[in-house]
Amino acid sequence: MTDRMERELERLGKRVDEQELESVQQRARLAGQEFTIRYLCGWLRSMVGFIQASGLEPPPAPRPMPEDVRPYLSDIEL
């Protein structure tokens, strides 16, 4: 019984280690995606400002912002 429990504990330990590594990778990916979104939003604001400074009107957004997107862009004032 003890050997079986040890094997199960080792298996669970390996699984926890894998999940922790996956969690670190996911956080890194999310941080990169957040940085990319902020960069693109800043770039978009810069282009709109340039267009308006040129006396033109920027084109409207191609479609309304999906509701699922709003929470992620609300903190960057879009």
Protein Blocks (a to p, Z undefined) as FASTA:
>chain_A
ZZmmmmmmmmmmmmmmmmmmmmmmmmmmmmmmmmmmmmmmmmmmmmmmmmmmnopacddd
fbdcdfklmmmmmmnoZZ
